[in-house]
């Protein structure tokens, strides 16, 4: 592999990580604000954890990943 190919692959990897972090951070921040979890909001806003902290929050504190049951009329 030549130097330009390595640079392009690295740039694409960084771009993918930025998109991944942004998506999960947005979901985490939205839900922490909705449920009034100020501490989680501040930590997710300040720390860049590659999307891990928002994922942990969504798994532990919300019903984000749970299947929603249809309400009977």
Chimera marker file (.cmm) of the C-alpha trace (Angstrom):
<marker_set name="trace">
<marker id="1" x="0.000" y="0.000" z="0.000" r="1" g="1" b="0" radius="0.5"/>
<marker id="2" x="1.316" y="3.408" z="-0.836" r="1" g="1" b="0" radius="0.5"/>
<marker id="3" x="1.138" y="6.421" z="1.463" r="1" g="1" b="0" radius="0.5"/>
<marker id="4" x="-1.869" y="8.068" z="-0.204" r="1" g="1" b="0" radius="0.5"/>
<marker id="5" x="-3.973" y="4.903" z="0.113" r="1" g="1" b="0" radius="0.5"/>
<marker id="6" x="-3.177" y="4.611" z="3.816" r="1" g="1" b="0" radius="0.5"/>
<marker id="7" x="-4.095" y="8.267" z="4.311" r="1" g="1" b="0" radius="0.5"/>
<marker id="8" x="-7.437" y="7.818" z="2.510" r="1" g="1" b="0" radius="0.5"/>
<marker id="9" x="-8.313" y="4.686" z="4.500" r="1" g="1" b="0" radius="0.5"/>
<marker id="10" x="-7.434" y="6.505" z="7.728" r="1" g="1" b="0" radius="0.5"/>
<marker id="11" x="-9.551" y="9.501" z="6.786" r="1" g="1" b="0" radius="0.5"/>
<marker id="12" x="-12.528" y="7.263" z="5.985" r="1" g="1" b="0" radius="0.5"/>
<marker id="13" x="-12.126" y="5.423" z="9.312" r="1" g="1" b="0" radius="0.5"/>
<marker id="14" x="-12.085" y="8.724" z="11.223" r="1" g="1" b="0" radius="0.5"/>
<marker id="15" x="-15.159" y="9.933" z="9.329" r="1" g="1" b="0" radius="0.5"/>
<marker id="16" x="-17.047" y="6.722" z="10.162" r="1" g="1" b="0" radius="0.5"/>
<marker id="17" x="-16.123" y="7.088" z="13.857" r="1" g="1" b="0" radius="0.5"/>
<marker id="18" x="-17.277" y="10.716" z="13.878" r="1" g="1" b="0" radius="0.5"/>
<marker id="19" x="-20.628" y="9.749" z="12.365" r="1" g="1" b="0" radius="0.5"/>
<marker id="20" x="-21.003" y="6.823" z="14.828" r="1" g="1" b="0" radius="0.5"/>
<marker id="21" x="-20.234" y="9.076" z="17.827" r="1" g="1" b="0" radius="0.5"/>
<marker id="22" x="-22.555" y="11.839" z="16.631" r="1" g="1" b="0" radius="0.5"/>
<marker id="23" x="-25.544" y="9.537" z="16.121" r="1" g="1" b="0" radius="0.5"/>
<marker id="24" x="-25.265" y="7.820" z="19.515" r="1" g="1" b="0" radius="0.5"/>
<marker id="25" x="-24.444" y="11.073" z="21.314" r="1" g="1" b="0" radius="0.5"/>
<marker id="26" x="-27.555" y="12.687" z="19.819" r="1" g="1" b="0" radius="0.5"/>
<marker id="27" x="-29.798" y="9.803" z="20.969" r="1" g="1" b="0" radius="0.5"/>
<marker id="28" x="-28.182" y="9.759" z="24.413" r="1" g="1" b="0" radius="0.5"/>
<marker id="29" x="-28.395" y="13.509" z="24.939" r="1" g="1" b="0" radius="0.5"/>
<marker id="30" x="-31.985" y="13.613" z="23.718" r="1" g="1" b="0" radius="0.5"/>
<marker id="31" x="-33.093" y="10.862" z="26.092" r="1" g="1" b="0" radius="0.5"/>
<marker id="32" x="-31.134" y="12.172" z="29.083" r="1" g="1" b="0" radius="0.5"/>
<marker id="33" x="-32.738" y="15.587" z="28.619" r="1" g="1" b="0" radius="0.5"/>
<marker id="34" x="-36.166" y="13.996" z="28.199" r="1" g="1" b="0" radius="0.5"/>
<marker id="35" x="-35.816" y="12.019" z="31.460" r="1" g="1" b="0" radius="0.5"/>
<marker id="36" x="-34.126" y="14.873" z="33.360" r="1" g="1" b="0" radius="0.5"/>
<marker id="37" x="-30.796" y="13.079" z="33.943" r="1" g="1" b="0" radius="0.5"/>
<marker id="38" x="-28.553" y="16.139" z="34.200" r="1" g="1" b="0" radius="0.5"/>
<marker id="39" x="-25.402" y="14.275" z="35.283" r="1" g="1" b="0" radius="0.5"/>
<marker id="40" x="-25.598" y="11.874" z="32.326" r="1" g="1" b="0" radius="0.5"/>
<marker id="41" x="-26.276" y="14.821" z="29.999" r="1" g="1" b="0" radius="0.5"/>
<marker id="42" x="-23.174" y="16.703" z="31.184" r="1" g="1" b="0" radius="0.5"/>
<marker id="43" x="-20.888" y="13.659" z="30.962" r="1" g="1" b="0" radius="0.5"/>
<marker id="44" x="-22.139" y="12.712" z="27.487" r="1" g="1" b="0" radius="0.5"/>
<marker id="45" x="-21.827" y="16.301" z="26.319" r="1" g="1" b="0" radius="0.5"/>
<marker id="46" x="-18.247" y="16.715" z="27.569" r="1" g="1" b="0" radius="0.5"/>
<marker id="47" x="-16.697" y="13.274" z="27.022" r="1" g="1" b="0" radius="0.5"/>
<marker id="48" x="-16.004" y="11.748" z="23.629" r="1" g="1" b="0" radius="0.5"/>
<marker id="49" x="-16.165" y="8.009" z="24.238" r="1" g="1" b="0" radius="0.5"/>
<marker id="50" x="-16.731" y="6.718" z="20.735" r="1" g="1" b="0" radius="0.5"/>
<marker id="51" x="-20.445" y="6.325" z="21.399" r="1" g="1" b="0" radius="0.5"/>
<marker id="52" x="-19.946" y="3.964" z="24.349" r="1" g="1" b="0" radius="0.5"/>
<marker id="53" x="-21.234" y="6.244" z="27.120" r="1" g="1" b="0" radius="0.5"/>
<marker id="54" x="-24.460" y="7.102" z="25.252" r="1" g="1" b="0" radius="0.5"/>
<marker id="55" x="-24.984" y="3.401" z="24.478" r="1" g="1" b="0" radius="0.5"/>
<marker id="56" x="-24.515" y="2.479" z="28.136" r="1" g="1" b="0" radius="0.5"/>
<marker id="57" x="-26.991" y="5.179" z="29.165" r="1" g="1" b="0" radius="0.5"/>
<marker id="58" x="-29.566" y="4.060" z="26.615" r="1" g="1" b="0" radius="0.5"/>
<marker id="59" x="-29.222" y="0.426" z="27.719" r="1" g="1" b="0" radius="0.5"/>
<marker id="60" x="-29.374" y="1.054" z="31.469" r="1" g="1" b="0" radius="0.5"/>
<marker id="61" x="-31.644" y="4.043" z="31.966" r="1" g="1" b="0" radius="0.5"/>
<marker id="62" x="-34.167" y="4.099" z="29.092" r="1" g="1" b="0" radius="0.5"/>
<marker id="63" x="-36.407" y="1.817" z="27.096" r="1" g="1" b="0" radius="0.5"/>
<marker id="64" x="-34.709" y="2.846" z="23.840" r="1" g="1" b="0" radius="0.5"/>
<marker id="65" x="-33.793" y="-0.721" z="22.803" r="1" g="1" b="0" radius="0.5"/>
<marker id="66" x="-36.887" y="-2.444" z="24.192" r="1" g="1" b="0" radius="0.5"/>
<marker id="67" x="-39.643" y="-3.500" z="21.863" r="1" g="1" b="0" radius="0.5"/>
<marker id="68" x="-42.670" y="-1.339" z="22.169" r="1" g="1" b="0" radius="0.5"/>
<marker id="69" x="-45.907" y="-3.189" z="22.686" r="1" g="1" b="0" radius="0.5"/>
<marker id="70" x="-48.971" y="-2.094" z="20.821" r="1" g="1" b="0" radius="0.5"/>
<marker id="71" x="-51.705" y="-0.755" z="23.035" r="1" g="1" b="0" radius="0.5"/>
<marker id="72" x="-55.053" y="-2.495" z="22.853" r="1" g="1" b="0" radius="0.5"/>
<marker id="73" x="-58.039" y="-0.301" z="22.272" r="1" g="1" b="0" radius="0.5"/>
<link id1="1" id2="2" r="1" g="1" b="0" radius="0.2"/>
<link id1="2" id2="3" r="1" g="1" b="0" radius="0.2"/>
<link id1="3" id2="4" r="1" g="1" b="0" radius="0.2"/>
<link id1="4" id2="5" r="1" g="1" b="0" radius="0.2"/>
<link id1="5" id2="6" r="1" g="1" b="0" radius="0.2"/>
<link id1="6" id2="7" r="1" g="1" b="0" radius="0.2"/>
<link id1="7" id2="8" r="1" g="1" b="0" radius="0.2"/>
<link id1="8" id2="9" r="1" g="1" b="0" radius="0.2"/>
<link id1="9" id2="10" r="1" g="1" b="0" radius="0.2"/>
<link id1="10" id2="11" r="1" g="1" b="0" radius="0.2"/>
<link id1="11" id2="12" r="1" g="1" b="0" radius="0.2"/>
<link id1="12" id2="13" r="1" g="1" b="0" radius="0.2"/>
<link id1="13" id2="14" r="1" g="1" b="0" radius="0.2"/>
<link id1="14" id2="15" r="1" g="1" b="0" radius="0.2"/>
<link id1="15" id2="16" r="1" g="1" b="0" radius="0.2"/>
<link id1="16" id2="17" r="1" g="1" b="0" radius="0.2"/>
<link id1="17" id2="18" r="1" g="1" b="0" radius="0.2"/>
<link id1="18" id2="19" r="1" g="1" b="0" radius="0.2"/>
<link id1="19" id2="20" r="1" g="1" b="0" radius="0.2"/>
<link id1="20" id2="21" r="1" g="1" b="0" radius="0.2"/>
<link id1="21" id2="22" r="1" g="1" b="0" radius="0.2"/>
<link id1="22" id2="23" r="1" g="1" b="0" radius="0.2"/>
<link id1="23" id2="24" r="1" g="1" b="0" radius="0.2"/>
<link id1="24" id2="25" r="1" g="1" b="0" radius="0.2"/>
<link id1="25" id2="26" r="1" g="1" b="0" radius="0.2"/>
<link id1="26" id2="27" r="1" g="1" b="0" radius="0.2"/>
<link id1="27" id2="28" r="1" g="1" b="0" radius="0.2"/>
<link id1="28" id2="29" r="1" g="1" b="0" radius="0.2"/>
<link id1="29" id2="30" r="1" g="1" b="0" radius="0.2"/>
<link id1="30" id2="31" r="1" g="1" b="0" radius="0.2"/>
<link id1="31" id2="32" r="1" g="1" b="0" radius="0.2"/>
<link id1="32" id2="33" r="1" g="1" b="0" radius="0.2"/>
<link id1="33" id2="34" r="1" g="1" b="0" radius="0.2"/>
<link id1="34" id2="35" r="1" g="1" b="0" radius="0.2"/>
<link id1="35" id2="36" r="1" g="1" b="0" radius="0.2"/>
<link id1="36" id2="37" r="1" g="1" b="0" radius="0.2"/>
<link id1="37" id2="38" r="1" g="1" b="0" radius="0.2"/>
<link id1="38" id2="39" r="1" g="1" b="0" radius="0.2"/>
<link id1="39" id2="40" r="1" g="1" b="0" radius="0.2"/>
<link id1="40" id2="41" r="1" g="1" b="0" radius="0.2"/>
<link id1="41" id2="42" r="1" g="1" b="0" radius="0.2"/>
<link id1="42" id2="43" r="1" g="1" b="0" radius="0.2"/>
<link id1="43" id2="44" r="1" g="1" b="0" radius="0.2"/>
<link id1="44" id2="45" r="1" g="1" b="0" radius="0.2"/>
<link id1="45" id2="46" r="1" g="1" b="0" radius="0.2"/>
<link id1="46" id2="47" r="1" g="1" b="0" radius="0.2"/>
<link id1="47" id2="48" r="1" g="1" b="0" radius="0.2"/>
<link id1="48" id2="49" r="1" g="1" b="0" radius="0.2"/>
<link id1="49" id2="50" r="1" g="1" b="0" radius="0.2"/>
<link id1="50" id2="51" r="1" g="1" b="0" radius="0.2"/>
<link id1="51" id2="52" r="1" g="1" b="0" radius="0.2"/>
<link id1="52" id2="53" r="1" g="1" b="0" radius="0.2"/>
<link id1="53" id2="54" r="1" g="1" b="0" radius="0.2"/>
<link id1="54" id2="55" r="1" g="1" b="0" radius="0.2"/>
<link id1="55" id2="56" r="1" g="1" b="0" radius="0.2"/>
<link id1="56" id2="57" r="1" g="1" b="0" radius="0.2"/>
<link id1="57" id2="58" r="1" g="1" b="0" radius="0.2"/>
<link id1="58" id2="59" r="1" g="1" b="0" radius="0.2"/>
<link id1="59" id2="60" r="1" g="1" b="0" radius="0.2"/>
<link id1="60" id2="61" r="1" g="1" b="0" radius="0.2"/>
<link id1="61" id2="62" r="1" g="1" b="0" radius="0.2"/>
<link id1="62" id2="63" r="1" g="1" b="0" radius="0.2"/>
<link id1="63" id2="64" r="1" g="1" b="0" radius="0.2"/>
<link id1="64" id2="65" r="1" g="1" b="0" radius="0.2"/>
<link id1="65" id2="66" r="1" g="1" b="0" radius="0.2"/>
<link id1="66" id2="67" r="1" g="1" b="0" radius="0.2"/>
<link id1="67" id2="68" r="1" g="1" b="0" radius="0.2"/>
<link id1="68" id2="69" r="1" g="1" b="0" radius="0.2"/>
<link id1="69" id2="70" r="1" g="1" b="0" radius="0.2"/>
<link id1="70" id2="71" r="1" g="1" b="0" radius="0.2"/>
<link id1="71" id2="72" r="1" g="1" b="0" radius="0.2"/>
<link id1="72" id2="73" r="1" g="1" b="0" radius="0.2"/>
</marker_set>
